[in-house]
């Protein structure tokens, strides 16, 4: 009887195990979303300063009994610029939209809002991105829906534009409003 070398058996077994893990991950219901540890938890800390010329976003602003949309953005971010009209439209529709600018220059952030319009009722300025880290933000733009009690209800990664906005974000917002 011929002996089979473990060097012939182990690599295919490792490959099969990894392929199974990858396939299982792709078949998840929310394969395109990164989970957030903050869903259902009180909103994390906010910056202690605002973008120049705007009102400072505070924890009290997230506990008003109304839904608040918190958008992390930067003036140097092309997807943030692309979603800006959507944020303005949400604000015009009566939604409470707050903005946290991060890893940006103070003058650039203020100039951008002055030039393009300010959809935010209040802002935070997070120069070093430490608050963004506390919220679990990986890259701008990211948007959170915070419930009337100040708890994070959902997280949307990417710009609020196109079919992704219509098919993923709007249902999140409608579900939050129905609660």
C-alpha positions as CSV (number, residue, x, y, z in Angstrom):
1,X,0.0,0.0,0.0
2,X,1.4,3.4,-1.1
3,X,1.8,6.1,1.5
4,X,0.3,9.5,0.7
5,X,2.5,12.5,1.7
6,X,0.8,15.1,4.0
7,X,2.3,17.7,1.6
8,X,-0.1,16.5,-1.0
9,X,-3.2,16.5,1.2
10,X,-2.8,19.6,3.4
11,X,-2.8,22.4,0.8
12,X,-6.0,21.3,-0.9
13,X,-7.7,21.0,2.5
14,X,-6.6,24.5,3.4
15,X,-7.8,25.8,0.1
16,X,-11.2,24.1,0.5
17,X,-11.5,25.6,4.1
18,X,-10.7,29.1,2.9
19,X,-13.0,28.8,-0.1
20,X,-15.8,27.7,2.2
21,X,-15.3,30.7,4.5
22,X,-15.2,33.2,1.6
23,X,-18.3,31.6,0.1
24,X,-20.1,31.8,3.4
25,X,-19.2,35.5,3.8
26,X,-20.5,36.3,0.3
27,X,-23.8,34.6,1.0
28,X,-24.5,36.7,4.1
29,X,-27.7,38.8,3.9
30,X,-25.7,42.0,4.3
31,X,-22.4,41.1,2.5
32,X,-21.7,44.7,1.4
33,X,-22.1,46.2,4.8
34,X,-19.5,46.5,7.6
35,X,-21.2,45.9,11.0
36,X,-21.2,48.7,13.5
37,X,-20.8,48.0,17.1
38,X,-22.7,51.2,17.9
39,X,-26.1,50.1,16.5
40,X,-28.5,50.3,19.4
41,X,-26.0,52.1,21.6
42,X,-25.8,55.8,22.6
43,X,-24.1,57.9,20.1
44,X,-20.3,58.3,20.8
45,X,-18.7,61.6,21.7
46,X,-18.7,64.6,19.4
47,X,-16.1,67.2,18.6
48,X,-15.7,70.1,21.0
49,X,-15.5,72.7,18.2
50,X,-17.6,73.6,15.2
51,X,-16.7,74.4,11.6
52,X,-16.2,78.2,11.6
53,X,-19.4,80.1,11.2
54,X,-21.7,77.3,12.2
55,X,-23.4,76.1,15.4
56,X,-21.6,73.4,17.5
57,X,-23.1,69.9,17.4
58,X,-23.6,68.7,21.0
59,X,-24.8,65.5,22.6
60,X,-28.0,67.4,23.6
61,X,-28.7,67.9,19.9
62,X,-28.9,64.1,19.5
63,X,-31.4,63.7,22.3
64,X,-34.2,66.1,21.2
65,X,-36.8,63.5,20.6
66,X,-36.3,63.7,16.8
67,X,-34.3,61.6,14.4
68,X,-30.9,63.1,13.5
69,X,-28.8,62.3,10.4
70,X,-25.1,62.6,11.3
71,X,-22.8,62.8,8.2
72,X,-19.0,62.6,8.4
73,X,-17.5,64.5,5.5
74,X,-14.5,66.5,4.3
75,X,-14.0,69.2,1.7
76,X,-11.2,67.3,0.0
77,X,-13.4,64.2,-0.5
78,X,-14.9,63.8,-4.0
79,X,-17.7,61.5,-2.9
80,X,-18.6,63.9,-0.1
81,X,-18.9,66.7,-2.7
82,X,-21.1,64.4,-4.9
83,X,-23.6,63.7,-2.0
84,X,-23.8,67.4,-0.9
85,X,-26.9,68.1,-2.9
86,X,-28.6,65.1,-1.4
87,X,-27.8,66.3,2.1
88,X,-29.2,69.7,1.2
89,X,-32.4,68.1,-0.1
90,X,-32.8,66.1,3.1
91,X,-32.4,69.3,5.1
92,X,-34.9,71.1,2.8
93,X,-37.4,68.3,3.4
94,X,-37.2,69.0,7.2
95,X,-34.7,66.3,8.3
96,X,-32.2,67.3,11.0
97,X,-28.9,66.9,9.3
98,X,-25.7,67.4,11.3
99,X,-22.2,67.3,9.8
100,X,-18.9,66.3,11.3
101,X,-16.0,67.5,9.2
102,X,-12.8,65.5,9.8
103,X,-9.2,65.5,8.8
104,X,-9.7,68.8,6.9
105,X,-8.3,72.3,7.1
106,X,-10.6,74.7,9.0
107,X,-10.6,77.3,6.3
108,X,-11.3,74.8,3.6
109,X,-14.3,73.3,5.5
110,X,-15.8,76.8,6.2
111,X,-15.2,77.9,2.6
112,X,-16.8,74.8,1.2
113,X,-20.0,75.3,3.2
114,X,-20.1,79.0,2.3
115,X,-19.6,78.3,-1.4
116,X,-21.8,75.2,-1.8
117,X,-24.5,75.8,0.9
118,X,-24.7,74.5,4.4
119,X,-27.2,71.6,4.9
120,X,-26.2,71.2,8.5
121,X,-28.1,72.6,11.5
122,X,-25.0,72.1,13.5
123,X,-21.4,70.8,12.9
124,X,-18.4,69.4,14.5
125,X,-14.8,69.9,13.4
126,X,-12.6,66.9,14.0
127,X,-9.1,68.0,12.8
128,X,-7.3,64.8,13.7
129,X,-10.1,62.4,13.1
130,X,-10.2,61.1,16.7
131,X,-14.0,61.5,17.0
132,X,-14.4,59.7,13.6
133,X,-12.5,56.8,15.1
134,X,-14.8,56.8,18.1
135,X,-17.7,56.4,15.8
136,X,-16.0,53.7,13.8
137,X,-15.8,55.7,10.6
138,X,-13.4,54.1,8.1
139,X,-13.4,56.8,5.3
140,X,-15.6,59.7,4.3
141,X,-18.4,59.9,3.7
142,X,-20.3,57.9,6.3
143,X,-23.7,58.7,7.6
144,X,-25.4,57.6,10.8
145,X,-29.1,57.8,11.7
146,X,-29.5,58.6,15.4
147,X,-32.9,57.9,17.0
148,X,-34.9,60.4,19.1
149,X,-33.3,59.0,22.3
150,X,-29.7,59.5,21.0
151,X,-29.1,55.9,20.1
152,X,-27.4,55.0,16.8
153,X,-30.0,53.2,14.6
154,X,-28.1,52.6,11.5
155,X,-24.9,53.3,9.5
156,X,-24.5,54.0,5.8
157,X,-21.0,53.8,4.3
158,X,-20.4,55.7,1.1
159,X,-22.0,58.7,-0.7
160,X,-25.7,59.3,-0.5
161,X,-26.3,59.2,-4.2
162,X,-28.0,57.1,-6.9
163,X,-29.7,53.7,-6.5
164,X,-27.6,52.8,-3.4
165,X,-29.1,55.9,-1.6
166,X,-32.6,55.1,-2.8
167,X,-32.5,51.3,-2.2
168,X,-30.5,51.2,1.1
169,X,-30.4,54.6,2.9
170,X,-34.0,55.8,2.3
171,X,-35.4,52.5,3.7
172,X,-33.2,52.9,6.8
173,X,-34.5,56.4,7.2
174,X,-38.1,55.4,6.7
175,X,-37.7,52.5,9.2
176,X,-36.2,54.9,11.8
177,X,-39.1,57.3,11.2
178,X,-41.6,54.5,11.7
179,X,-40.2,53.5,15.1
